[in-house]
Amino acid sequence: MEMGDKTAIALRAQVVAPNEIVKLAKVIDQSPVSHLFIPDLMVGYDSLEISAACLGVSKGLRVGSGVFRPLEHDLQQLVRRLQTLQAVSGNRYLLGVGTGSPGPNPKKKIEDLLARLEEIRSNLRERSVTLPETYIATLKAGIAREVAGKCDGIILNFCPPEFAKTIVDGVKDSFSGKLEVACYLKVFYSKSKEQSTKLAINEFVMYDSLPQYHKMFEKSGLSQQIIAAARTLSEKEPQYPESLRKTSPVNPTQDELSNYIEEFRKSGVSLPTVYPYFSPNESFDFKHETIQNVISATE
């Protein structure tokens, strides 16, 4: 990693238990990794609460949601929570937001999100609170151009480096200011190669069932590869095509992971965010060792 390059890690509570995330935050805080994103789902654990715990055990690490849906929260209560997070952390909270399901009118949903984001900022300014570093999730160049200038960065999810480059190039054409581009780099780990491969294939299959991701996979030439891989899930050694591995590797070595991260940097991603997935039965020691290897690959 060259001087000035930044790297992030994403830890999801449905994959790594909340108390384990807090323990790992202490480890990550002692490393060159600058950001820790806590993805938020519509059910289960609250990413803001986990972020608060992680901020409490770290000193320099930026920690926050990545992403949650502010349109689903009461405005004044959310502002109070953000004010508190900034106060207790020395302004290290990260605000990663998204629309959730785009619904029948994605453009209106983005407009509503940007309006809510401005309401949050206005309320925080009135309270003299430092605005959190803010990222907006998107997979479309048009939306990236629309939100650029209204946030510190964008978050891309589960895409090959070539697709990320099209988004970055699309934003550069219409935006001259500084814009961080984060991208979730999903990596699948297990002591069992079969299990990690099945984890990866199932994740591709699940995302391919979502219209916006299916369209992206089609553009990237991955749809047929996903179908072919899915047909081998019942086999002892499921097949994982190289094209899918380039998007999301399985049990990579430290050198392989380092090269994988570098491919995204070359595509214009300024904040590659390694997002490890683990088999449900993996121990905390295995997860801890994996995070140490991820850190080493970023150095």
C-alpha positions in Angstrom: 0.0 0.0 0.0 1.5 3.3 -1.0 1.6 6.3 1.3 -1.7 8.1 1.3 -3.7 5.0 0.2 -6.6 4.2 2.5 -8.3 0.9 3.1 -11.5 -0.1 5.0 -13.0 -3.2 6.4 -16.7 -4.1 6.6 -18.0 -6.4 9.3 -21.6 -7.5 9.2 -23.3 -8.6 12.5 -25.1 -11.4 10.7 -21.7 -12.9 9.8 -19.5 -11.8 12.7 -21.3 -11.6 16.1 -21.6 -8.0 17.6 -19.3 -8.7 20.5 -16.7 -10.2 18.1 -16.9 -7.1 15.9 -16.1 -4.9 19.0 -13.1 -7.1 19.8 -11.9 -6.9 16.1 -12.4 -3.1 16.1 -9.7 -2.9 18.8 -7.3 -4.9 16.5 -8.2 -2.9 13.4 -7.6 0.3 15.3 -4.0 -0.6 15.8 -3.5 -1.1 12.0 -3.2 1.2 8.9 -6.9 0.5 8.1 -8.7 3.8 8.4 -12.4 2.9 8.2 -14.7 0.3 9.6 -18.2 -0.1 8.1 -21.0 -1.9 9.9 -23.6 -3.0 7.3 -27.1 -2.7 8.5 -30.0 -5.0 7.4 -33.7 -4.4 7.9 -33.8 -7.0 10.6 -31.4 -8.0 13.4 -28.8 -5.9 15.1 -28.6 -2.1 14.9 -25.5 -0.9 13.2 -25.5 2.5 15.1 -25.4 0.7 18.4 -22.5 -1.6 17.3 -20.7 1.4 15.9 -21.0 3.1 19.3 -19.4 0.2 21.0 -16.6 0.0 18.4 -15.9 3.7 18.7 -15.7 3.3 22.5 -12.8 0.8 22.2 -10.9 2.6 19.5 -8.9 5.8 19.3 -8.4 6.7 15.6 -10.6 4.4 13.6 -13.5 5.9 11.8 -16.6 3.6 12.4 -20.1 3.8 11.2 -23.1 2.4 9.3 -22.6 1.1 5.9 -25.3 1.4 5.0 -28.5 2.1 6.8 -31.7 3.8 5.7 -32.4 7.2 7.3 -35.8 7.4 5.6 -37.0 4.6 8.0 -36.0 6.5 11.1 -37.6 9.4 13.1 -35.6 12.5 12.1 -35.2 14.1 15.5 -34.3 10.8 17.3 -31.8 10.0 14.6 -30.2 13.5 14.9 -29.9 13.0 18.7 -28.2 9.7 18.1 -25.7 11.1 15.6 -25.0 14.1 17.9 -24.2 11.7 20.7 -22.0 9.4 18.5 -20.0 12.4 17.4 -19.6 13.7 20.9 -18.4 10.4 22.5 -16.1 9.5 19.6 -14.4 12.8 18.9 -16.2 13.1 15.5 -15.1 9.7 14.2 -18.6 8.4 13.3 -19.1 7.4 9.6 -22.6 7.9 8.1 -23.2 5.5 5.3 -26.7 5.7 3.9 -28.9 4.1 1.2 -32.5 4.1 0.0 -33.2 0.5 0.7 -35.5 -1.0 -1.9 -35.7 1.5 -4.8 -39.4 0.7 -5.3 -41.3 1.7 -8.5 -39.7 5.2 -8.6 -36.0 5.0 -7.9 -35.4 8.7 -8.8 -38.0 9.8 -6.3 -36.4 7.6 -3.6 -33.0 9.2 -4.2 -34.5 12.7 -4.1 -36.2 11.8 -0.8 -32.9 10.4 0.6 -31.0 13.5 -0.3 -33.7 15.7 1.2 -33.6 13.7 4.4 -29.8 13.9 4.4 -29.9 17.7 4.2 -32.4 17.8 7.0 -30.0 15.8 9.2 -27.1 18.1 8.3 -29.2 21.2 9.0 -30.2 19.9 12.4 -26.7 19.0 13.3 -25.4 22.4 12.2 -28.0 24.1 14.4 -26.5 22.1 17.3 -22.9 23.0 16.3 -22.2 19.3 15.7 -19.4 18.3 13.2 -21.0 16.6 10.3 -20.1 12.9 10.0 -18.1 11.8 7.0 -21.0 10.7 4.7 -21.2 8.0 2.0 -24.2 7.2 -0.2 -24.7 3.7 -1.7 -25.3 3.4 -5.4 -24.7 1.1 -8.4 -25.5 3.5 -11.1 -23.4 6.2 -12.7 -26.3 8.5 -13.1 -27.1 8.4 -9.4 -23.4 8.7 -8.5 -23.3 12.0 -10.5 -26.5 13.2 -8.8 -25.3 12.6 -5.3 -21.7 13.8 -5.9 -21.2 17.1 -4.2 -23.9 16.2 -1.6 -21.7 13.7 0.2 -18.1 12.8 1.0 -18.2 9.6 -1.0 -20.2 6.8 -2.6 -20.3 3.1 -1.8 -20.4 0.5 -4.5 -21.3 -3.1 -3.6 -20.4 -6.5 -4.9 -19.2 -5.6 -8.4 -16.1 -6.5 -10.5 -13.4 -3.9 -10.8 -14.3 -3.1 -14.5 -17.8 -2.1 -13.4 -16.4 0.0 -10.6 -14.3 1.8 -13.2 -17.3 2.7 -15.3 -18.9 4.3 -12.2 -15.7 6.2 -11.3 -15.2 7.4 -14.9 -18.9 8.5 -15.1 -18.5 10.6 -12.0 -15.2 12.2 -13.1 -16.9 13.5 -16.3 -19.3 15.7 -14.3 -17.7 16.3 -10.9 -14.4 18.1 -10.4 -14.3 18.0 -6.6 -12.9 15.4 -4.2 -15.1 12.3 -3.9 -14.1 9.2 -2.1 -15.2 6.0 -3.8 -15.6 3.0 -1.5 -16.4 -0.4 -2.8 -17.3 -3.5 -0.8 -14.8 -6.3 -1.8 -16.6 -9.5 -0.6 -14.2 -12.3 0.3 -15.3 -15.7 1.5 -13.4 -17.7 4.1 -13.7 -21.1 5.7 -11.4 -23.8 6.8 -13.4 -25.9 4.4 -12.8 -24.9 0.7 -16.2 -26.5 -0.1 -18.0 -24.3 2.4 -16.3 -21.1 1.4 -17.0 -21.8 -2.3 -20.7 -22.6 -1.5 -20.9 -19.4 0.5 -19.7 -17.4 -2.4 -21.9 -19.0 -5.0 -25.0 -18.6 -2.8 -24.2 -14.9 -2.3 -24.0 -14.4 -6.1 -27.2 -16.3 -6.6 -29.0 -14.3 -3.9 -27.8 -10.9 -5.4 -28.6 -12.0 -8.9 -32.2 -12.4 -7.9 -32.4 -8.6 -7.2 -33.2 -6.7 -10.4 -30.6 -3.9 -10.0 -27.8 -6.5 -9.3 -28.9 -8.8 -12.1 -28.7 -6.0 -14.5 -25.2 -5.2 -13.3 -24.1 -8.8 -13.5 -25.5 -9.0 -17.1 -23.5 -5.9 -18.1 -20.4 -7.5 -16.5 -20.9 -10.8 -18.3 -21.4 -12.7 -15.1 -25.0 -13.9 -15.2 -24.4 -17.1 -17.1 -21.3 -17.9 -14.9 -23.5 -17.5 -11.8 -26.1 -19.9 -13.3 -23.4 -22.4 -14.2 -21.8 -22.2 -10.7 -25.2 -22.6 -9.0 -25.8 -25.9 -10.9 -22.7 -27.4 -9.1 -23.8 -26.5 -5.5 -24.8 -30.0 -4.7 -21.4 -31.4 -5.8 -18.6 -32.2 -3.4 -16.4 -29.7 -5.2 -18.6 -26.9 -6.5 -17.2 -25.1 -9.5 -16.3 -21.4 -9.0 -15.4 -19.7 -12.3 -12.4 -17.4 -12.5 -14.7 -14.5 -13.6 -16.6 -14.8 -10.3 -13.3 -15.2 -8.3 -12.1 -11.9 -9.8 -15.2 -10.2 -8.2 -15.1 -12.2 -4.9 -12.2 -14.5 -4.1 -12.5 -17.6 -1.9 -9.8 -18.2 0.8 -7.2 -16.0 -1.0 -3.6 -16.0 0.1 -2.2 -12.8 1.4 -0.6 -12.0 -2.0 -3.8 -12.9 -3.8 -5.8 -10.6 -1.6 -3.3 -7.8 -2.0 -3.4 -8.1 -5.8 -7.2 -8.2 -5.6 -7.3 -4.9 -3.6 -4.9 -3.3 -6.0 -7.1 -4.2 -9.0 -9.9 -2.0 -7.5 -7.4 0.8 -6.7 -6.4 0.8 -10.4 -10.1 1.0 -11.3 -10.3 4.3 -9.3 -11.7 3.0 -6.0 -10.0 5.2 -3.4 -11.3 3.3 -0.4 -11.4 -0.5 -1.1 -13.4 -2.1 1.7 -12.6 -5.7 2.4 -15.8 -7.4 3.4 -15.1 -10.9 4.8 -17.8 -13.6 5.0 -17.3 -16.7 7.2 -19.0 -20.0 7.5 -21.4 -20.1 10.5 -19.3 -22.6 12.4 -16.0 -20.8 12.2 -14.4 -19.9 15.5 -13.5 -16.4 16.7 -9.8 -17.4 16.5 -10.2 -18.1 12.8 -11.9 -14.8 12.2 -9.3 -12.9 14.2 -6.5 -14.6 12.2 -8.3 -13.8 9.0 -8.6 -10.1 9.9 -4.9 -10.0 10.8 -4.2 -11.4 7.3 -6.5 -8.9 5.7 -4.6 -6.1 7.5 -1.3 -7.5 6.4 -2.5 -7.6 2.8 -3.3 -3.8 2.9 0.1 -2.8 4.3 
